[in-house]
Amino acid sequence: MRLTVLGCSGSGPGPDSPASGYLVDAGGTRVVVDLGNGTVGALQRHLDPWELDAVVLSHLHPDHCADASALVVHRRYHPFPPFDATARPLPVYAPAEAPERLGAAYAPSAAERAETDLTDVCAFHPLTDGATATVGADVLLRAGAVDHPCEAYAIRLEHGGRTLVYSGDTGPSAGLVETARGADVLLCEATWPHVTQWWDEPPPGVHLSGRQAGEHAAAAGVGRLLLTHVPVWFDGEALLAEAREVFDRPVELVRPDATYEI
């Protein structure tokens, strides 16, 4: 399995990175996990979008799904498509409201919003807590509910005896620990410092600090921790230092366009 970071800027794109998006190549099955602002452009540096086998959306905040519209345009209006996109709609695994949410983002007006339907080029599959699916030939996907202000899931991908887990966005969550248990790699959000001028401990139910990301990785017994989703207004190196204080296995801060072997 190979992970390529399309974007890792938290809460929106930054000057050096798109928002959240990750390309996973597992035995030739190509899956994009999250499609935040700017990620479809980055994707084209690494893969022809027509070669995608599926899209997985952890939740429906714009910094994790806004570029779904760009991908729909690519599949609907490319003048030289390699196949008929309506005959082979792209599987999209996402929270249940994704067809309406993404349709509303795509539509240019209230009138068209009422009629917009993306199912000509997308085949939607709703995620639920504990849901599993086989993606491509033999990639096992499992979703675990996590703690965020909207419906949100951690995503576990297994192939060839290797496991990658992505936290999505979450506050402290037993669901994340359970979903990540024993994984080779945990790609985990670390959005803010554990202590700031505004709090002595982070607010619950929103995001993880660097320290909390490390604590979740330790509790799940993962082999390696990759930190992501750092907003432009916080210092990623400081969050990395927090995680290293509580997790004694390899920890790294991901970079846009970097590739990691799982």
N, C-alpha and C positions, 0 to 999 in steps of 0.2 A: 504494500500500500504506500502511496505517495500523497502527501499533502502540499498543495501550493497555495500560498496566501495571495488572494486577489486584492484584499483590503482588510485593514485591521484597526482603523480609526474608530474610536468609540463615540456613539451618539450622533455621528455625521462624518462626512469626509473631512480630511485635513489637508494641509498644503503638500504633504508628501505621501498621502495614502487615501484611496477610496474608503468608504465605510465597510462594514463587515461582509466578507464573502470568501469562500474557501473551495478550491477545486480538489477533489479526491479522486485519484486514479487507483482502482483496486482490481488488479488482474485484467485490465482493459475496459472495465466498467467505469465510466466517467460521470461523477456526480458533483453538482455544485450545492454546497450547503450555505444558504443565505445569499441574497442578492441586493446588498445595500447600494447606496448612491455611488455610481462610478464603476461598479464591479464588472459590468458587461464589457466595457472598454478594456479593462485589465484582462478579462478572460481571453480576449482575442489575441493577446500576446502569447498565450500558452496553449490555446485549443480553438479549433473552429467550432463555434457554438452549435453547428449542426451535428457535431459528434457527441453532444451530451446525451446521456442515457436517462437522467432524472435531475430534478431540482428538489431540494429539501429546504423548507423555511421553518426556522425554529420558532418564530413568532412574527407578528405583522406590524411592528413598528417600522417606520420608513427606512431607518438606517440598516435594516435587515431585509427589506423586500422591495424598495423603491424601483430598482432596476428590472424587476419583473416586466414592467411596461416596455422597456427597451428590448428585452428578449422576445416579447410578443411581436413587436414591430419587425424585428429581424426575421422571425418565422413567417409572418404574414406577407411582408412586402419585399423580401429579397428578390431581385429580378432573376437570379440564376440559382434557384434552390436545387440541392442534390436529390431531393425527393419531395413528394406532396406532404406538407406538414399537416394537412387536415386528415390524411390517411394514416399518419403516424404521430398523433398528438403526444407531446412531451409529458411524461408523468411528473406531477407536482405533488409532493407530500407536504402538507401544511395544515395549520389549524382550520377548523371547519368553515370559518367565515372567509377563507381566502378567495373563493370565486367572486364574492360580492366586494370584498375589500380591494382586491387587485383590479376588478372591473371599474370601481369608482376612481381609482388612481389613474386608470388608462383613459377614461372618458373625458372629453374636453368641456362638457356642459351638463347641466342638470337633466336636460331632455335626453341626451345620449346616455347618461348614466343609467337611466331607467331601462335602457334597451341593450346595454353593453354586455356581451357574453364572450368570455375568452375560451370557451370549451371547444372551439374549432381547432385550436392549436395546443391546448393544454388539457391533460386528463388529471383532474383533481382527486386526491386521495386524502381524506381527513385523518390527521393525527389525533390520537387519544393516549392517555396515560397507559403505558405498557403495550401499546400497539406494536406489532411487528410486520415487516414486509420484506420480500425478496426483491432487490433492485438489480436490474441486469440479469446476468446468468446466476450469480451466486454470492451477492453481497447482502448480508443480513442487516436490516435497519431495525432499530428498536428506539422508541421514544419514551421518555420519562418526564412527567410533569415537574416543573420547577416553580420557584416563587418570584413572580414578576407582576407588575400592575395589569398585564393582560394575559390571555392564555399563552403559555410559553412552555417549550420543551427542550430538554437536553437530548442530543441525538447520538446514538451509539451505532457505529458501523463496524461490521466484522467481515473479514475475508482472509482465507488462507491461514488461519490460526493467529491473525493479528487483529488488534482492536484499537480503533480511534473513537474517542468520545469528545463531543463538543458541548460545552455548557449552555450555549445560547446566552441569553441575558437572565440573570437570577440573583436574588439575594441568598443568604444562607439557606440551604435546602437539603433535607434528607433525601429527596428524590434525586438530586445530582449525585450524591455519594453512592446511592444504590445503582444508578445507571452507569456510573464510572467504575464500579468495583472491579479491580483486577485488570483494568485496561492497560495496554502498552503505553498509550499516550492520551493525556487529557489536555485538550485545547480549551482553555478556561478564561473567561472574562476576568479582568482585574481593572475596575473602572475608576477607583478612587483610593486615596490613602486611608489607612485604618484610623488614624487620628488627625484631625484638622482643627482649624480655628473655630469651626462650626459644631464639631461633635467629638466626644471622647471614644465613641464607637459608631460605626456607620449606621444610618437608618436601615431598618429591616425591610425585606420584601422588594428591593429594587435592584441593587448591584452588589458585587463582592469587592472587598478591598484586596490588595496584594496579599496581605496576611491571610485573609479568609480563603482565597484561592489556594494557597499553600496548605491550609488546614483541611480543606475538602480533598485535595489530592492525597494527603497523608491518610486521611480516614478511609479513602477508597482503595488505598494500596496500589496506586498506579505506578508505572515504571518511569514516566517522564512527564513533566509539566511544561506546557507552552502557554505563555500569557498573551492575551489579546484584548482588544476593545478598550485601549487606553485613549481617553479624549485628549484633544490638543492642549487643554488647560492643566493637565497633570503630568508629572514626570514619570515616564515608564521605568526608568532605572531605579527610582525610589520604590516603586511597586514591586519590581523584581527583587530588590533587597529584602522587602517585607516577606515575600514568599519564601526566599531562601532561609530565613530565620526559623521557619516551622516545617519545611519540607527538605529532607536530606538527600533526595535523589536529584537527577539533572533537572534544571529549570532554565528556561530561555524565554526571552521576549521576542515574539515573532516580528518579522519585517515584511513589508509588501514585496511581492514577487519572489520571496524566498521559498524554497522547496525543502520539505522535511520527510525523511524516510521513516515509516512507522515500523 
